[in-house]
Amino acid sequence: MVNEILSTGFTNHDMLQKEMISLQRAFRKGGSDMTAKAKFTSIFVLRCFFLFSFSFLLMMSISGKHRNEEEFSAPGLCNSQESAGVPIAVIGALIDGTGAEPVPEAVVVIKGRYITAVGPRKEIEIPENARVFSFPRGTLLPGFINAHVHSKYDEKRLQLWAREGVTTVRDLAEAMGVPWFTLRDQLRSNPKNARIVAAGPVFTCPDGFFKEFSLIVVSPEDAQEKVNKLIDAGADVIKIGMNSPIFPELSLEIVKAIVETAHSRGKPVAAHVISAHGMGVAVEAGVDDINHRAPIGEKSKELIQQTKAAGIYWIPTLEPRLPAPPGKGRPGRRRKAIDSFKYFLSLGGSVALGSDSGTLPGVQIGMPIKEILLMQEAGMTPMQIIEASTRHAARVCRLENEIGTLQAGKCADLLVVEGNPLEDLNTLTKTRLVIHDGVVIREE
Ligand SMILES: [Zn+2]
């Protein structure tokens, strides 16, 4: 097993050592914010990662010992080292993320890192020693999930998201050589950081994507081997970059090999597409979600129908396609993006929130309210948008059993906003309380 990790094609032994050094530097930089216990755990985890391939199992057993509610489990996900000493009860109107009707006066009870009870105020017993938060004009929502970001694995960014109630982000590409999955695990130990779901780099053909992010594959066999190695290293999702007609593109044969290998390991495949051709290949190969857009037109319409029929999620990333300042950019890009997305919606397609924030200038980090308002402009109802940002985004991350809804047994990720987002989505920016991994990280 150790040899397997050390022989990983794109992380040879030298690179592992470099990763360790850069990681240690990162730890030193963030040292003042970390408790001695967290520091010890980080180093412990690091050593385990490089010395024993079963470090993950070790982490599970450690976090298991701290669990207050033994019957609930989400191994490796709710692994913050902090934990609420006393139960928490949050009272207010409830939108639980399942799509159910809101409950006007409800309570969510949290013990340790887990939700233990949810329901109408009259039906739920609040533990005597609970810390009670009451919001007579507030709405309780699941922690939001942005299924397409570029976090840079940077604590500042992760804390901006978490503070605004986006408690999970799916990072869809960071440069080669970054110790993606080690950083992900280390950053997860602090509940002030949004939890990262990580793709690592982008699978592409030679010259098919931005060089620094590219994990190049040249044949189905090569693809199979590299997908397996990336998953062995810890990838949560495999990302492919389809960039025709601007760059060369992966063949259908290779994309099929990527998808089959990832699926055989229980991991989804996310596709970056910008044209009907790339979308066609991705959809035919059976990817799990498409990101960005296809231009509208008869061929695209057919593809959008196939996308819907195959149950593939669409992550529209409308915000980066806001109109360019006068005289700059191509006119009508945003219109086209919204038109093709509208057509998908008219067919009843499944949508998850994703704003592509983190790379393009001006795209919001935090609550992606511009993206949310554009989804509304495209015809989604506030309730559909909330579901896209919670349970659907959790499904895209393959974490629907752990996060995305306010239900007993789920990780305690909760956002309270002032007002009713079903009446005005802008209330999503009026944060009153954020709980992540059972820890109150913001209180207004
Ligand atoms: Zn992106």
Residues whose N, C-alpha, C, O or C-beta is under 5 A from the ligand:
A	BS01	ZN	L172 D356
